[in-house]
Amino acid sequence: MQPVTAATRRLLVAATGSRLADEAAAVAVALHVVARTGDAGLAGLVVAAFALPTLVTGPVLGALLDRLCAPRALFLANQVALATGLAGILVLAGRAPAVVLIGLGLLAGLTAPVLTGGYSALVPRTGERGLARANALDAASYDVAGLGGPALVAVVASLAGAGPALAATAAVAFVGLALVAGAPMPGPTTNPGKPAAPHEGLVLLWRVPELRATTAATTIGFAAQGLLPVTFPLLALHFGHPAGHGAWFLTALSAGSLAGALASARLLSRFDPVPVLAVALAVLGLALAGIAATPTLPLALAVALVGGVATGPMLAATLAVRQRSVPSGRYGQVVATAASIKVGAYALGAAATGPVTAWLPPRGVLLLVGAAQLVALLPLRVAARSAIPRTAGRAAA
């Protein structure tokens, strides 16, 4: 399979560094706020605050990204906002009112869509011919970050406590500034035409059946997964281990997902991306139920690793659907808008952590999250059914 270009590699290194701090942030903030305040509900709200602004800023930043000839400043601003928010929470948790911590989370989340849709929108601009391979490596970038971020937090928290773990996360965010400064940040490769209204990304996501189905499915799944950063530490306590060991669940999921992502280029060269996405959601749902049923922490981590393998091709499949369905002049906006919807849904799930964990024990929450992944299959099934008459019509013609 054709290797990616040097420009794509440098861009994805910067993306991975930026995403590493973001992935570590959710776990580190949750542990630090719980350690300083003893309030799991507040921890969930602060984690949610990092993602909620994306519901508004995602479409706007996506439209801006499709027009900026030099988008680097946007990516640098995101790193500064993330690092500043983390440093503020590190110092003020347990000292300042809850509203201040939530406000710092909101500040850090203002430009968060560039971490997801932003970098992914730049990949096709690097002159990359083998987009399937580039998409697989982009998906792997998320998994490397998802693996390294929680692992960093777990190691530092186990050795030195929650505060040093959050300090290390803030330091990684600051280091990301240098990576962004040195990475290629190409502007649009085609004339985007008239300025896009912020809502145009939503319009495309709704009008194109495949985009609508994949966005709905991944949004449902992500909304439920917002419960996991706080639930996994509670599950670790349930197993009789320190809460910090809960970060290893996210690490196990990401380790498996990395392996799946690296294999996704070959997988998607043989199968259509929509069925690949459906199978991945189903396996993840069953794996989460399996974690809930296991009697020990090591066995639960092994099941999480297997479930993670299924999630690896999810992003690559989703990107493949978008690249074949969206005009190049609107790609950045659609990717950023879809990412903001998913991240916003994740934030809503995180915000519900307090009442859900008060209502259900950790195993029950995992069963709930697993069931949501199976419910997420419904939009894909509806889209598949609606595609059958269209395919038959084309064959008859």
N, C-alpha and C positions, 0 to 999 in steps of 0.2 A: 504494500500500500504506500502511496506517495507520501513522503515526509512533509511536514508543514514548513513554511518559510521562516527565516530568522526573525522577521518582523512579527509574525504571529507568535513565535516562542517568547519574544521579549514582552509582548503585550500580555500574554497569559501568565508570565512570571509576575508582572505587576498586579494583574487581576488576582492571582492566588495570594499574594502578600496582603492586599487590601481585604480580601474576603476572609483571610485567616483571622485578622483582628475582629471582624464582624461576627464570625462564628464563635470565637472565644468569648465575645462580649456577653451574649445571652446567658451563657453558663456562669461566667465570672460575676456578672451583675446580680444574678439570682442568688448565688452563694453568699456574696458580700452583703447584700441587703438583708437576707435572712440572718446572717451571723450578727449584723449590727442591730437589727430591730426585732428579730424573732417573728416577723410577720410575712408568711408565705404569700398572702394575698397582695401585699404591697410589692413584693418581689415580682409577682406576675404582672402587676400594673406597670412597673418601671420597665420590664422587658417589653411589654406591649407598646409602651411609649416610643421605643426605638423604631417600631415598624408602622405605627398608625399614620404618621405624616405622609407616607408613600401613597396612600389612597388619593391624596390631593396633588402631591408634587410629582408623582410618577408620570402622568400624562403631559404635564407642563415640561418637565425635564426631557422627556422623550421627544417632544416636538422641537425643543431647543437643540437637542443633540443632532437631529436631522438637518439642521441649518448651520451649526457652528463650524467654521472652517478650522478653528483651532480649539478643540474641546478640552485641552489639558487642564485649564483653570477650573473647570467644573469638577474634575476628578480630584484635583488638589484640595479644593474647598471641602469635598466630602471627607478626606482624610483628616483635615483640621477639625471639622465638626465632630467627627467620631472620637478623636483623641481627646478633645476638650471635654466632651460629655462624660467620657469614662473617667478622666482625671477628677472632674467635679464630683461625680458619684463616689469615687474612692475617698475623697476628703470629707464629704458632707453627709454620707449615710450614717444614720444614728445621731446626727447633730442638728441637721436642718429639717424643717417640716417635710412631710411626704410630697407636697405639691412641688417643692424645689427639685427633688429627685426625679419626679415625673417630667418636670420642665426640662431638665438636662437630657433626659431620654428623648424628648421631642426634638430638642436642638440637634442631637446626634442623628436623628432619623430624617431630617429635612431633605438631605441629598442622597439618602440610602439607595434609591433606585439605580444610581450609576454603578453600584456594586454588582447588581444582577443584570438587568437589561442593558445598562450602559456599556459595560465591557463586552457583552455578547453582541451588541449592535456594532461594535467596532471590528469584530473578527472578519466579516465579509469585506471590509474596506482595506484589508492589508494586501490584497492581490492574491489571496489564497485560492488555489484551484481545487484542492481536495477538501471541500467543505465538510464532508462526512467525517474525515479525520480531525479537522479543526473543531467541529462540534463535539466530538468525543473528548478531545483534550480540554475544551472549555468546560464540559460537564465534569471531567476529572478534576479541574481546578476547584470547583465547588467541593468536591469530595476530599481533596487534599486539605483544603481549608477546614472542612467539617471534621476531618480526622485530626489534624494538627491543633486546631483551636481548642476543642474540649480536652484533648490530651495534655496540652500545655497547662490548662487550668487545673486538670486533675492532678498532675504531678506537683505543680507549685502549691496548690491548696493542701495536698497531702503532706508535703514537707514543711510548709511555712504558714499555711492558713489562707483564708479567703481574701484578705486584704492584699497580700503580696501577689496573689493570682490575678486580681484586678489590675494591680500596678503593672504587672508583666504584659497584660493585654493592652493597656494604654501605651506602653512602650512599643509594642508591635505596630500599633496604629501610627505612631510617630515615624517609625522606620519605613512604613509604607509610603511616606511622602517622597523619599529618595527613589523608590522603585517607580512611582508614578512619574516623577520628574525625568527619568531616563527612558521611559517606554515610548514607542511610537504611538501617536494619537492622531490618526488620519481623519480628515474631514470627509464629507459626503463625496462619493465617487461620481455621482450624477447630479444634475441640477434638480433640486427638490421641487422647483416650481413655486407656486404661491405659498405663503406661510400657512402651515397647517393649524387649524383650530385645535385646542387641547382635547376636544371630545372626539376627534376623527379616529384616534386609535380605538376608542370604545366602539365606534360605529363599525369599523372593520372587524373587530373581534366578535361582534354580534351578527353581522351579515353573512360572514363566511362560515358555513356549517362546521367544518373541521376545526376552525379556530374557536368557535363557540363551545364545541364539545370538549376539546382538550383544555381550554381555559377553565370551564366549569368543573371538570373532573379534578384537575390539579388544585383548584381553589378549595374545593370541599376537603380534599386530603390534607392540604396545608392548614386549613382552619383547625382541624382536630389535632394536628401535630404541634400546634402552639401550646398544648398542654404538657408536652414532654419535658421541656427544660426544668420545670419544677417537680414534675411527677417522678422522674428518674432518681433524683436525690432522695425523695420520700420512699421510693422502692428500695433503695440501698439501705436506708434506715430500717425498713421492714425486714430485710434480710439479716439485720444485725451488724451492718457495716457503717462506717462514717458516711455522712451525706455527700461529701466530696467524691466518693466513689461512684456516685450516680453519673458523673461526667463520662465515665468509661462506657456507658451505654451509647451515648452519642458518638463516641470514638469508634465503637464497634460497628455501629450502623454506617458510619462514614468509611471505615476501612473496607467493609464489604461493598459499599457503593462505588468506591474507587476502582475496585476490581471489575465491577459490572460496567462502569463507564468506559474503561479502557477497552473492553470487549464490544462496546456498543457500535463501533464503526462497522465491524464485520456483521454484527447482528442486523443492523439497519440496512446493510447492502443486500440482505436476503429477505427481509420481511418489511411490510408496510409499518410506519411508525405508530399508527393508531392502535393496532393490536398489541404491539410491543408495550405501549403505555398501559393498556388494559391488564395484561398479564402481570406487569410490575406492580400495579396497585393491588391486585388480588393477592400476590405473594406477600407483599408488605403487610396487608391486613391480617393474613394468617400468621405471619411471624410475630406481630404484636400480641396476638392472642396466645401464641406459644410462649412468649416471654412472661405473660401473666400467669401461665399455668406451671412454670418451672419452679422447683423447690429451692434452688440455690442460686447465688449470684453468678458463679462461673458458668453454670449451664445457661442461665438467662443471657449472659453476654455472648455465648456461642450462638444462641438462637438469633440474637440481634445482628450478629455478623452475617448469618445466612440471609436474614431479611434485608440487610443492606445491599447484598449483591443484586437483589431484584430492583432496588431503586436506582442503581447506576445508570441504566439506559433511559430513565424517565426524562431527564432534561434534554439529552441528545435527540430523543424522539420528538419532544415538544418543539425544539428548535428546527428540526427538519420539517415539521408541519408548517411552521411560520415562514420559513424560507421559501417554500413552494407556494405559499398562499398570499404573500404580502408584497406589494410593489416596493422596489428598493428605496424609493424616496420617502416611504413611510415606515420602513422597517424598524428604525430606532424607536419611533413613537409607539409602535405596536408592542415591541418587546418590552419597553419600559412600562407601558401601561399594564400589560399582562402581568409583569413581575410585581408591579405595585399592588395589583388586585390580590395576588397570592400572598404577598408579604403582609398586606393589610388584613387579610383573612387570618393569617398566622397570628397577627397581633390581637385580633378579637379572641382567638382561642386562648392566647396567653392571658388576656384580661379576665377570662372566665375561670382561670386556674383556682382562684380562691374559693368560689362557691362550689365548683365541681369537686375539688379535693376535700371540701368539707362534707360533701354529700356521698362521695365514693372513696373507698380505700384505693391505694395505688394500683392494685391488680384490676380493680373495677374500671379505673380510668383508662388503663391500657386496653382493656376489652372494648371500651367505648371508642377509643381512637382507632383501633383495628377495624371495628364495624364501620366507621366513617370511610375508611379506604375502600371497603366493598360497596358502600352507597355511592362512592364517586364513580363507580363503573356505569351507573345508569345513564349519564349524558353520552358516554361513548357508545353505549348500546343503541340509544335513540339515533345517534348520528349514523351508525352502521346500517340501521334499518332504513333510514331515509336515503342512504346512498345506493341501496339495491335497485330501486326503480330508475334512478338516474343512470346507473351503469347498464341496466337492461335496455334503456332507451337508446343509449349511445351504440350498444351492440346491434340493435335492430336497424339503426340508421346506417 
